[in-house]
Amino acid sequence: MNRKRLILSTGNSNKVEEIKYILKDLPIDVLSKDDLGFKDLEIEEDGKTLEENAIKKASILAKKVEDMVIADDSGLFVGYLNGAPGLHSARYAGDNSNDRANNIKLLNELKDVPLEKRDAYFRTVIALIGVDGKVTILTGECKGTIGFEPKGNKGFGYDPLFIVEGYDKTFGELGEEVKNKISHRAKALEKLREEIGKMVEDE
């Protein structure tokens, strides 16, 4: 029997490794769109919600392959900033911004704001499209606070600034092993693991 394949609509190597780790005990092969030669497949994320972006990215790739496909969109939502950076988390400091520039902008936006007003949460939305074309939406959230300076050199994105609720350390300090159990993406991926497990069992 041929092993099922799950194709990830991302070229982000950090994300690919994270997903492979969490799904490692399933009898499927996890591949990125780059592995299949779709490295140049750039999809404009012009949706008004994380859900719209995730579904769009998954749908376009699903038309090109005959496998299960997932795409995700994540954002950091800061209460004091009315939910910003939110949908624009990856490009907060501009279209060509990097993690460092985004972190600097966030710290500047929160300058002189006390800790009790720096509440935030990460949210991930995963769109899973089965071989039958059915779309399933899975979500995960992780609450925390935005720190006053970057701490820790592990992780990526806003990890060095995000102090996780109940841990008093940033994702940048906690490291991958802990993050892969408690993060927003980990929670969404746990739901994905259950969903794909059912799909594999049903066939």
C-alpha positions as CSV (number, residue, x, y, z in Angstrom):
1,M,0.0,0.0,0.0
2,N,1.3,3.4,-1.0
3,R,2.0,5.8,1.9
4,K,-0.1,8.9,2.0
5,R,1.6,12.2,1.4
6,L,0.9,15.5,3.1
7,I,2.0,18.5,1.1
8,L,2.8,21.8,3.0
9,S,2.0,25.0,1.2
10,T,5.1,26.7,2.6
11,G,8.8,27.1,1.8
12,N,9.6,28.2,5.4
13,S,12.1,25.6,6.6
14,N,11.5,26.3,10.3
15,K,7.8,25.6,9.8
16,V,8.4,22.5,7.8
17,E,10.7,21.0,10.4
18,E,8.2,21.9,13.2
19,I,5.3,20.2,11.4
20,K,7.4,17.1,10.5
21,Y,8.3,16.7,14.2
22,I,4.8,16.9,15.5
23,L,3.4,14.5,12.8
24,K,6.3,12.1,13.0
25,D,4.4,9.2,14.4
26,L,1.8,9.2,11.6
27,P,2.2,6.8,8.6
28,I,2.5,9.6,6.1
29,D,5.2,11.4,4.2
30,V,5.4,15.1,4.9
31,L,6.7,17.2,2.0
32,S,6.9,20.9,1.3
33,K,5.8,22.6,-1.9
34,D,9.4,23.2,-2.7
35,D,10.1,19.4,-2.5
36,L,7.6,19.0,-5.4
37,G,9.1,21.7,-7.6
38,F,6.7,24.5,-6.7
39,K,9.3,26.8,-5.1
40,D,8.2,29.7,-7.3
41,L,4.5,29.3,-6.4
42,E,3.9,32.6,-4.6
43,I,0.4,33.2,-3.4
44,E,-0.7,36.7,-2.4
45,E,-2.1,36.7,1.1
46,D,-4.9,39.2,0.5
47,G,-7.6,37.7,2.7
48,K,-9.3,39.7,5.5
49,T,-8.8,36.9,8.0
50,L,-6.2,34.2,8.8
51,E,-8.9,31.6,7.7
52,E,-9.2,33.2,4.2
53,N,-5.4,33.3,3.7
54,A,-5.0,29.7,4.8
55,I,-7.8,28.4,2.6
56,K,-6.5,30.3,-0.4
57,K,-3.0,29.0,0.0
58,A,-4.1,25.4,0.4
59,S,-6.7,25.5,-2.4
60,I,-4.2,26.8,-5.0
61,L,-1.7,24.0,-4.2
62,A,-4.4,21.4,-3.9
63,K,-5.3,22.0,-7.6
64,K,-1.7,21.0,-8.6
65,V,-1.3,17.8,-6.6
66,E,-3.3,14.6,-5.8
67,D,-2.4,14.5,-2.1
68,M,-3.6,16.0,1.2
69,V,-2.6,19.6,1.4
70,I,-2.3,22.0,4.4
71,A,-1.6,25.7,4.6
72,D,-1.5,27.8,7.7
73,D,-1.6,31.4,8.6
74,S,-0.5,32.8,11.9
75,G,-0.6,36.1,13.6
76,L,0.4,37.9,16.8
77,F,-2.5,39.9,18.2
78,V,-1.6,42.6,20.8
79,G,-4.5,44.0,22.9
80,Y,-3.0,47.5,23.4
81,L,-2.5,47.8,19.6
82,N,-6.1,46.8,18.8
83,G,-5.0,43.4,17.5
84,A,-1.9,44.6,15.5
85,P,0.3,43.3,14.0
86,G,-2.4,40.5,13.4
87,L,-2.8,39.6,9.8
88,H,0.3,41.6,8.9
89,S,2.6,40.0,11.5
90,A,5.1,38.7,8.9
91,R,5.4,42.1,7.2
92,Y,4.8,44.4,10.1
93,A,7.8,46.6,9.4
94,G,7.3,46.6,5.6
95,D,7.0,44.2,2.7
96,N,10.7,43.3,2.8
97,S,11.0,43.3,6.6
98,N,12.7,40.5,8.6
99,D,12.2,39.2,12.1
100,R,14.5,41.8,13.7
101,A,12.8,44.7,12.0
102,N,9.4,43.5,13.0
103,N,10.5,43.0,16.6
104,I,12.0,46.5,16.7
105,K,8.8,48.1,15.4
106,L,6.7,46.2,17.9
107,L,8.9,47.4,20.8
108,N,8.7,51.0,19.5
109,E,4.9,50.8,19.3
110,L,4.7,49.6,22.9
111,K,7.3,52.1,24.2
112,D,6.5,53.1,27.8
113,V,3.5,50.8,27.9
114,P,3.4,49.0,31.3
115,L,3.6,45.2,31.5
116,E,-0.1,44.8,32.5
117,K,-1.2,46.4,29.3
118,R,1.1,44.3,27.0
119,D,-1.2,41.2,26.8
120,A,-1.1,39.4,23.5
121,Y,-1.9,36.0,21.9
122,F,-0.6,34.0,19.0
123,R,-3.2,32.4,16.7
124,T,-2.7,29.8,14.1
125,V,-5.3,28.7,11.5
126,I,-4.6,25.5,9.4
127,A,-6.6,24.7,6.3
128,L,-6.5,21.0,5.5
129,I,-7.8,19.8,2.1
130,G,-8.3,16.1,1.8
131,V,-7.9,14.1,-1.5
132,D,-11.6,14.4,-1.8
133,G,-11.5,18.2,-1.8
134,K,-13.1,18.6,1.7
135,V,-11.7,21.6,3.6
136,T,-11.2,21.3,7.4
137,I,-10.2,24.3,9.5
138,L,-8.2,23.7,12.7
139,T,-7.1,26.5,15.1
140,G,-4.8,27.0,18.1
141,E,-4.1,29.9,20.4
142,C,-1.4,30.7,23.0
143,K,-1.7,33.6,25.4
144,G,1.1,35.7,26.8
145,T,2.7,39.1,27.2
146,I,5.1,41.2,25.1
147,G,8.4,41.7,26.9
148,F,10.5,44.9,27.0
149,E,13.5,43.4,25.2
150,P,14.3,40.3,23.2
151,K,15.3,37.3,25.3
152,G,16.6,34.0,24.1
153,N,18.0,33.0,20.7
154,K,15.8,30.0,20.0
155,G,12.7,30.0,17.7
156,F,11.9,32.7,15.1
157,G,9.5,35.6,14.4
158,Y,8.4,37.3,17.6
159,D,9.5,34.4,19.8
160,P,12.2,36.4,21.7
161,L,9.5,39.0,22.8
162,F,6.6,36.7,23.6
163,I,6.5,35.8,27.3
164,V,4.3,32.7,27.5
165,E,1.5,32.6,30.0
166,G,2.4,30.4,33.0
167,Y,6.1,30.2,32.1
168,D,7.5,33.7,32.6
169,K,9.9,33.0,29.8
170,T,9.9,33.8,26.1
171,F,9.5,31.2,23.4
172,G,13.1,32.3,22.5
173,E,14.2,31.1,25.9
174,L,12.0,28.0,26.2
175,G,13.3,26.3,23.1
176,E,11.7,24.0,20.5
177,E,11.0,21.0,22.8
178,V,8.7,23.1,25.0
179,K,7.4,25.2,22.2
180,N,6.3,22.2,20.2
181,K,4.1,21.2,23.1
182,I,2.4,24.4,24.1
183,S,2.5,26.8,21.1
184,H,-0.5,28.0,19.1
185,R,0.8,26.1,16.1
186,A,1.4,23.0,18.3
187,K,-2.2,23.1,19.5
188,A,-3.5,23.4,15.9
189,L,-1.2,20.7,14.7
190,E,-2.3,18.3,17.4
191,K,-5.8,18.7,16.1
192,L,-4.4,18.2,12.6
193,R,-2.7,15.0,13.7
194,E,-6.0,13.7,15.0
195,E,-7.8,14.6,11.8
196,I,-5.2,13.1,9.5
197,G,-5.1,10.0,11.7
198,K,-8.8,9.5,11.1
199,M,-8.4,10.0,7.4
200,V,-5.6,7.4,7.2
201,E,-7.7,4.9,9.3
202,D,-10.8,5.4,7.1
203,E,-9.1,4.2,4.0
